[in-house]
Structures are given as structure tokens and as C-alpha cells.
Amino acid sequence: MMNFTCRIPVILAIVILSGCATGISDHTATKSHRLALWEQQQINNANISSWALTGKIGVKTGSKGGTATLHWAYLAGAQEIQLYGPFGGGRVQITTTADSATLEDTRGGVIQGESADEVLYRRLGWQVPFTGLVKWCRGIPDDNATDIEIDGAGRLKSLNQGIWHVEYQQYVSVDALTLPAKLTITSRPGALDLYDEKGRHIGDELRVKLILKRWRGIDSK
């Protein structure tokens, strides 16, 4: 869970810069309200301990890209990620625990590693940051995220984390929660070197678009 004590000064500064008000009293009330909404949303979404969602994921670098249907179940740190038609590579299923990951494909291939990111890259050559997405898909920045921005409704708007820049385009209400429905993740230019299956360099910037169509099976701590 985020340490709100150390985050509030940063977030408050962001709200001040992004605020638009006609008077000092209204401006102060607006800042306070946004910050209260942000804190409550972070508490609610960080407490989600399990979910199942379906959606679409797309990847693109240079002139090469692809899409896949996503089925993603998460329970207490363990995950099952199914990708159908993943970027031209058939169907794959990834299961993870706290410190290991296994990918299986329809041809009987099995790849083992430490994370979903690693095994997917070794199978298909795409670096999709599922490790970061465990929090990002709930609209939560990790503790080492920087340049956090929130919108007028107190929702996460964008952040930088490691080599990734994350932007949120749409949210959806699910029961009493506010959860992301559409986000884009872009690698920092030059942070990656990407090659096709023939070993040809195809770019140094990766864009991942994620559409989360349906949230279900949500449980909280």
C-alpha cells in the first residue's frame, strides 16, 4: 500500500499546478477534495486481493505490432494470464507465483522463468510489463513511481516508473470502485532494442495499449 505520508506533498503540488479556480477559498476546497478522493481511491483499490478481467492488449514498435485477447485472473499474488491470438503467436497461458512463472503454448512448448514479463518475452519477443501492471491496472502507482499526476476526480492520470510512462484514458465504475478501463504504456525512447523473428532491428520504443472490458470476481482484503 502506498505510504500517503510521503506522497501527499508531491500530490498536493500536482493538484496546485493543475487546479483551476476563481477564488482562494474555492481553490483550497478543490485541492482538498481532489486529494481526499485520491487517498480514498488508493486505499480501496490497493485492498483488492483478487480479480478476473477480460480485455484486449495491443503492442507496437515501428511498423510491427499485434493484438491479443486477454483473460487475467489474480489471487493473492498468484496469476493466470491467457492470451488468445497473442501478437501473431497463437494462444499462450502464463501462470505465476511470487517468484516463478511458467508459459505454455498450444504446441506443447513450456518456458519457465521468474516473471510473466520474462517468459512472454522469451516466447514472443514482446516486453509487456505485467509486473508493473499488477498495480497499474488498479490505478495505483508503485512506491518508486515518479511524476505522478491525478485528474480532477482524484484518479491517476499518468506516471513514470523505470523505463515506462503510463497514461490513463478512461475509467469505469465497478460496484463501489473506480477502476481503469483504458491505458497506454510507452517505453522511454532508446531504453529497449527490439528485433523481429529474423533478428532485424525494428525499433527502440514499445507502446502497449490495454483495454479492460470487464472486471469481475473482485474481492478485497
C-alpha positions as CSV (number, residue, x, y, z in Angstrom):
1,M,0.0,0.0,0.0
2,M,1.2,3.5,-0.8
3,N,2.8,5.5,2.0
4,F,0.4,8.5,1.9
5,T,2.5,10.5,4.4
6,C,5.4,10.7,2.0
7,R,3.3,11.1,-1.1
8,I,1.0,13.8,-0.1
9,P,3.4,16.7,-0.7
10,V,4.1,15.6,-4.2
11,I,0.4,15.0,-5.0
12,L,-0.6,18.3,-3.4
13,A,1.9,20.1,-5.6
14,I,0.5,18.4,-8.7
15,V,-3.1,19.4,-7.7
16,I,-2.0,23.0,-7.2
17,L,-0.4,23.1,-10.6
18,S,-3.4,21.5,-12.3
19,G,-6.1,23.4,-10.4
20,C,-8.4,25.9,-11.9
21,A,-10.4,28.1,-9.5
22,T,-12.0,31.6,-9.3
23,G,-11.2,32.3,-5.7
24,I,-8.8,31.3,-2.9
25,S,-11.4,29.6,-0.8
26,D,-12.8,27.6,-3.8
27,H,-9.3,26.7,-4.9
28,T,-8.4,25.4,-1.5
29,A,-11.6,23.4,-1.3
30,T,-10.9,21.9,-4.7
31,K,-7.4,20.8,-3.8
32,S,-8.6,19.3,-0.6
33,H,-11.4,17.4,-2.3
34,R,-9.2,16.0,-5.0
35,L,-6.7,14.8,-2.5
36,A,-9.3,13.2,-0.4
37,L,-10.7,11.4,-3.4
38,W,-7.3,10.3,-4.4
39,E,-6.4,8.9,-1.0
40,Q,-9.7,7.0,-0.7
41,Q,-9.4,5.5,-4.1
42,Q,-5.8,4.4,-3.4
43,I,-6.9,2.7,-0.2
44,N,-9.9,1.0,-1.9
45,N,-8.0,-0.3,-4.9
46,A,-4.9,-1.4,-3.0
47,N,-7.1,-3.6,-0.9
48,I,-8.3,-5.6,-3.9
49,S,-6.8,-9.0,-3.3
50,S,-8.3,-10.9,-6.3
51,W,-9.9,-10.2,-9.6
52,A,-10.7,-11.7,-13.0
53,L,-10.8,-9.4,-16.1
54,T,-11.1,-9.7,-19.8
55,G,-9.9,-7.2,-22.4
56,K,-7.6,-6.5,-25.3
57,I,-3.9,-5.8,-25.4
58,G,-2.0,-4.3,-28.3
59,V,1.7,-3.8,-28.9
60,K,3.5,-1.8,-31.5
61,T,7.1,-0.7,-32.3
62,G,8.0,0.9,-35.6
63,S,5.9,-0.8,-38.3
64,K,5.5,-4.0,-36.4
65,G,2.7,-4.8,-34.0
66,G,-0.2,-7.1,-33.0
67,T,-3.1,-7.6,-30.7
68,A,-4.4,-10.3,-28.4
69,T,-7.5,-11.1,-26.3
70,L,-6.6,-11.0,-22.6
71,H,-8.1,-13.1,-19.8
72,W,-6.3,-12.3,-16.5
73,A,-7.1,-13.9,-13.1
74,Y,-5.2,-12.7,-9.9
75,L,-5.5,-14.2,-6.5
76,A,-3.2,-13.3,-3.5
77,G,-0.1,-12.8,-5.7
78,A,-0.7,-15.8,-8.0
79,Q,-1.8,-15.1,-11.6
80,E,-3.2,-16.9,-14.6
81,I,-2.8,-14.9,-17.8
82,Q,-4.3,-16.2,-21.0
83,L,-3.6,-14.5,-24.3
84,Y,-5.5,-15.6,-27.4
85,G,-4.0,-14.8,-30.8
86,P,-1.2,-13.1,-29.0
87,F,0.6,-10.8,-31.5
88,G,0.6,-13.5,-34.1
89,G,1.8,-16.3,-31.8
90,G,-1.3,-18.4,-31.2
91,R,-2.6,-19.0,-27.7
92,V,-0.4,-18.9,-24.6
93,Q,-1.1,-19.3,-20.9
94,I,1.1,-17.9,-18.2
95,T,0.8,-18.9,-14.5
96,T,2.9,-17.2,-11.9
97,T,3.6,-17.4,-8.2
98,A,5.5,-15.0,-6.0
99,D,8.9,-15.9,-7.6
100,S,8.3,-18.1,-10.6
101,A,6.4,-18.1,-13.9
102,T,5.5,-20.8,-16.5
103,L,4.3,-20.2,-20.0
104,E,2.6,-23.0,-22.0
105,D,1.5,-22.7,-25.6
106,T,-0.8,-24.8,-27.9
107,R,2.2,-26.6,-29.4
108,G,3.2,-28.1,-26.1
109,G,6.1,-25.7,-25.5
110,V,6.9,-24.8,-21.9
111,I,9.1,-21.9,-20.8
112,Q,9.9,-21.3,-17.1
113,G,11.3,-18.1,-15.6
114,E,10.9,-15.6,-12.8
115,S,8.1,-13.4,-14.1
116,A,5.4,-13.2,-16.7
117,D,7.3,-10.4,-18.4
118,E,10.3,-12.7,-18.9
119,V,8.6,-15.8,-20.2
120,L,6.4,-13.8,-22.6
121,Y,9.5,-12.1,-24.0
122,R,11.3,-15.3,-24.4
123,R,8.4,-16.9,-26.3
124,L,7.2,-13.9,-28.4
125,G,9.8,-11.2,-28.2
126,W,7.5,-8.6,-26.7
127,Q,8.3,-6.9,-23.4
128,V,4.9,-6.4,-21.8
129,P,5.3,-5.1,-18.2
130,F,2.8,-7.4,-16.4
131,T,4.8,-7.0,-13.2
132,G,4.0,-3.3,-13.1
133,L,0.5,-3.8,-14.4
134,V,-0.5,-5.7,-11.2
135,K,-0.7,-2.2,-9.7
136,W,-1.2,-0.1,-12.7
137,C,-4.4,-1.9,-13.8
138,R,-5.9,-0.9,-10.5
139,G,-4.8,2.8,-10.9
140,I,-2.1,2.5,-8.3
141,P,1.5,3.8,-8.7
142,D,4.3,1.7,-7.2
143,D,6.4,3.2,-4.4
144,N,9.2,4.1,-6.8
145,A,6.9,5.8,-9.4
146,T,7.7,9.5,-10.2
147,D,5.9,12.4,-11.9
148,I,2.5,11.2,-10.6
149,E,-0.4,13.2,-12.0
150,I,-4.0,13.0,-10.9
151,D,-7.1,14.3,-12.6
152,G,-10.0,16.5,-11.3
153,A,-11.8,13.4,-9.9
154,G,-8.7,12.3,-7.9
155,R,-7.9,9.5,-10.3
156,L,-4.4,8.5,-11.5
157,K,-3.8,10.3,-14.8
158,S,-0.1,9.4,-15.6
159,L,3.1,8.3,-14.0
160,N,6.7,7.3,-14.8
161,Q,8.2,4.1,-13.5
162,G,11.5,2.7,-14.5
163,I,11.6,2.8,-18.3
164,W,7.8,3.1,-18.6
165,H,5.4,6.1,-19.0
166,V,1.8,5.2,-18.2
167,E,-1.2,7.2,-19.2
168,Y,-4.8,6.6,-18.3
169,Q,-7.5,7.4,-20.9
170,Q,-10.7,6.0,-19.3
171,Y,-12.1,4.7,-16.0
172,V,-15.2,2.6,-15.2
173,S,-17.2,2.2,-12.0
174,V,-17.4,-1.4,-10.7
175,D,-19.6,-1.7,-7.7
176,A,-18.2,0.9,-5.3
177,L,-14.8,1.0,-7.0
178,T,-13.3,3.2,-9.7
179,L,-11.0,1.1,-12.0
180,P,-9.1,1.8,-15.2
181,A,-10.7,0.8,-18.5
182,K,-8.1,2.1,-20.9
183,L,-4.4,2.9,-20.5
184,T,-1.3,3.2,-22.7
185,I,2.2,2.2,-21.6
186,T,5.2,3.6,-23.6
187,S,8.8,2.7,-23.1
188,R,11.4,5.5,-22.8
189,P,13.0,6.1,-26.3
190,G,16.2,4.2,-26.5
191,A,15.5,2.1,-23.4
192,L,14.7,-1.1,-25.4
193,D,16.2,-2.6,-28.6
194,L,13.6,-4.7,-30.3
195,Y,14.1,-7.2,-33.1
196,D,11.9,-9.3,-35.3
197,E,12.0,-13.1,-35.6
198,K,14.7,-12.8,-38.2
199,G,17.0,-10.7,-36.0
200,R,16.3,-7.4,-37.7
201,H,16.2,-4.3,-35.5
202,I,12.7,-2.9,-35.6
203,G,12.7,-0.1,-33.0
204,D,13.8,1.2,-29.7
205,E,10.4,2.3,-28.3
206,L,7.5,0.0,-27.4
207,R,3.9,1.1,-27.0
208,V,1.4,-1.2,-25.2
209,K,-2.3,-0.4,-25.3
210,L,-4.6,-2.1,-22.8
211,I,-8.4,-2.1,-22.9
212,L,-10.0,-3.7,-19.8
213,K,-13.5,-4.5,-20.9
214,R,-14.9,-6.4,-18.0
215,W,-13.9,-6.6,-14.3
216,R,-15.4,-9.4,-12.2
217,G,-14.6,-11.7,-9.3
218,I,-13.3,-8.7,-7.3
219,D,-12.5,-9.4,-3.6
220,S,-10.9,-7.2,-1.1
221,K,-8.8,-7.8,2.0
